[in-house]
Amino acid sequence: MGVQAVFSTDIHKDILSTSVQSLKNMGLAT
């Protein structure tokens, strides 16, 4: 269960990082 939780957290971090990077690329997030 702990391992799955870590995987979920890493995946969510990746998605968040990608979303933020996309926003920065569009100039909406500074």
C-alpha distance matrix in Angstrom:
0.0 3.8 5.4 5.2 6.2 8.7 9.9 10.5 12.4 14.3 15.3 16.5 18.4 20.0 21.1 22.4 24.2 25.8 26.9 28.4 30.1 31.5 32.9 34.4 36.0 37.6 38.8 37.1 34.9 36.7
3.8 0.0 3.8 5.5 5.1 6.3 8.7 9.9 10.6 12.4 14.3 15.4 16.5 18.5 20.1 21.0 22.4 24.4 25.7 26.8 28.4 30.2 31.5 32.7 34.4 36.2 37.2 35.7 33.2 34.6
5.4 3.8 0.0 3.8 5.4 5.1 6.3 8.6 9.9 10.6 12.4 14.3 15.3 16.6 18.5 19.9 21.0 22.6 24.4 25.7 26.8 28.6 30.3 31.4 32.8 34.8 36.0 34.8 32.4 33.8
5.2 5.5 3.8 0.0 3.8 5.4 5.0 6.1 8.6 9.8 10.5 12.2 14.1 15.2 16.4 18.2 19.7 21.0 22.4 24.1 25.5 26.8 28.5 30.0 31.3 33.0 34.5 33.0 30.9 32.7
6.2 5.1 5.4 3.8 0.0 3.8 5.4 5.1 6.2 8.6 9.9 10.5 12.2 14.2 15.4 16.3 18.1 19.9 21.0 22.3 24.1 25.6 26.8 28.3 30.0 31.6 32.7 31.0 28.7 30.4
8.7 6.3 5.1 5.4 3.8 0.0 3.8 5.4 5.1 6.2 8.6 9.9 10.5 12.3 14.3 15.2 16.2 18.2 19.9 20.8 22.2 24.2 25.6 26.6 28.2 30.2 31.2 29.9 27.4 28.8
9.9 8.7 6.3 5.0 5.4 3.8 0.0 3.8 5.4 5.1 6.1 8.6 9.8 10.5 12.3 14.1 15.2 16.5 18.3 19.9 20.9 22.4 24.3 25.6 26.7 28.7 30.1 29.0 26.8 28.5
10.5 9.9 8.6 6.1 5.1 5.4 3.8 0.0 3.8 5.5 5.1 6.1 8.5 9.9 10.6 12.2 14.1 15.3 16.4 18.2 19.8 21.0 22.5 24.2 25.5 27.1 28.5 27.0 24.9 26.9
12.4 10.6 9.9 8.6 6.2 5.1 5.4 3.8 0.0 3.8 5.5 5.1 6.1 8.6 9.9 10.4 12.0 14.1 15.2 16.2 18.0 19.7 20.9 22.2 24.0 25.7 26.6 25.1 22.7 24.3
14.3 12.4 10.6 9.8 8.6 6.2 5.1 5.5 3.8 0.0 3.8 5.5 5.0 6.2 8.7 9.8 10.3 12.2 14.1 15.2 16.2 18.2 19.9 20.8 22.2 24.3 25.4 24.4 22.0 23.5
15.3 14.3 12.4 10.5 9.9 8.6 6.1 5.1 5.5 3.8 0.0 3.8 5.4 5.1 6.3 8.6 9.8 10.6 12.3 14.2 15.2 16.4 18.4 19.9 20.9 22.7 24.3 23.2 21.3 23.3
16.5 15.4 14.3 12.2 10.5 9.9 8.6 6.1 5.1 5.5 3.8 0.0 3.8 5.4 5.0 6.1 8.4 9.8 10.4 12.1 14.0 15.2 16.4 18.2 19.7 21.1 22.4 20.8 18.9 21.0
18.4 16.5 15.3 14.1 12.2 10.5 9.8 8.5 6.1 5.0 5.4 3.8 0.0 3.8 5.4 5.0 5.9 8.4 9.7 10.4 11.9 14.0 15.2 16.2 18.0 19.9 20.8 19.5 17.1 18.7
20.0 18.5 16.6 15.2 14.2 12.3 10.5 9.9 8.6 6.2 5.1 5.4 3.8 0.0 3.8 5.5 5.1 6.0 8.5 9.9 10.4 12.1 14.2 15.2 16.2 18.3 19.8 19.1 17.1 18.8
21.1 20.1 18.5 16.4 15.4 14.3 12.3 10.6 9.9 8.7 6.3 5.0 5.4 3.8 0.0 3.8 5.5 5.1 6.1 8.6 9.8 10.5 12.3 14.2 15.2 16.6 18.3 17.2 15.7 18.1
22.4 21.0 19.9 18.2 16.3 15.2 14.1 12.2 10.4 9.8 8.6 6.1 5.0 5.5 3.8 0.0 3.8 5.4 5.1 6.1 8.4 9.8 10.5 12.2 14.1 15.4 16.4 14.9 12.9 15.1
24.2 22.4 21.0 19.7 18.1 16.2 15.2 14.1 12.0 10.3 9.8 8.4 5.9 5.1 5.5 3.8 0.0 3.8 5.5 5.2 6.0 8.5 9.9 10.5 12.1 14.3 15.1 14.5 12.1 13.7
25.8 24.4 22.6 21.0 19.9 18.2 16.5 15.3 14.1 12.2 10.6 9.8 8.4 6.0 5.1 5.4 3.8 0.0 3.8 5.5 5.0 6.1 8.6 9.8 10.3 12.4 14.1 13.8 12.4 14.5
26.9 25.7 24.4 22.4 21.0 19.9 18.3 16.4 15.2 14.1 12.3 10.4 9.7 8.5 6.1 5.1 5.5 3.8 0.0 3.8 5.4 5.1 6.2 8.6 9.8 10.7 12.4 11.2 10.2 13.0
28.4 26.8 25.7 24.1 22.3 20.8 19.9 18.2 16.2 15.2 14.2 12.1 10.4 9.9 8.6 6.1 5.2 5.5 3.8 0.0 3.8 5.4 5.1 6.2 8.6 9.9 10.4 9.3 7.2 9.6
30.1 28.4 26.8 25.5 24.1 22.2 20.9 19.8 18.0 16.2 15.2 14.0 11.9 10.4 9.8 8.4 6.0 5.0 5.4 3.8 0.0 3.8 5.4 5.0 6.1 8.7 9.7 10.0 8.4 10.0
31.5 30.2 28.6 26.8 25.6 24.2 22.4 21.0 19.7 18.2 16.4 15.2 14.0 12.1 10.5 9.8 8.5 6.1 5.1 5.4 3.8 0.0 3.8 5.4 5.0 6.3 8.7 8.9 8.8 11.3
32.9 31.5 30.3 28.5 26.8 25.6 24.3 22.5 20.9 19.9 18.4 16.4 15.2 14.2 12.3 10.5 9.9 8.6 6.2 5.1 5.4 3.8 0.0 3.8 5.4 5.1 6.2 5.3 5.4 8.5
34.4 32.7 31.4 30.0 28.3 26.6 25.6 24.2 22.2 20.8 19.9 18.2 16.2 15.2 14.2 12.2 10.5 9.8 8.6 6.2 5.0 5.4 3.8 0.0 3.8 5.3 4.9 5.8 4.7 6.2
36.0 34.4 32.8 31.3 30.0 28.2 26.7 25.5 24.0 22.2 20.9 19.7 18.0 16.2 15.2 14.1 12.1 10.3 9.8 8.6 6.1 5.0 5.4 3.8 0.0 3.8 5.4 7.7 8.1 9.5
37.6 36.2 34.8 33.0 31.6 30.2 28.7 27.1 25.7 24.3 22.7 21.1 19.9 18.3 16.6 15.4 14.3 12.4 10.7 9.9 8.7 6.3 5.1 5.3 3.8 0.0 3.8 5.6 7.7 9.9
38.8 37.2 36.0 34.5 32.7 31.2 30.1 28.5 26.6 25.4 24.3 22.4 20.8 19.8 18.3 16.4 15.1 14.1 12.4 10.4 9.7 8.7 6.2 4.9 5.4 3.8 0.0 3.8 5.7 6.8
37.1 35.7 34.8 33.0 31.0 29.9 29.0 27.0 25.1 24.4 23.2 20.8 19.5 19.1 17.2 14.9 14.5 13.8 11.2 9.3 10.0 8.9 5.3 5.8 7.7 5.6 3.8 0.0 3.8 6.6
34.9 33.2 32.4 30.9 28.7 27.4 26.8 24.9 22.7 22.0 21.3 18.9 17.1 17.1 15.7 12.9 12.1 12.4 10.2 7.2 8.4 8.8 5.4 4.7 8.1 7.7 5.7 3.8 0.0 3.8
36.7 34.6 33.8 32.7 30.4 28.8 28.5 26.9 24.3 23.5 23.3 21.0 18.7 18.8 18.1 15.1 13.7 14.5 13.0 9.6 10.0 11.3 8.5 6.2 9.5 9.9 6.8 6.6 3.8 0.0
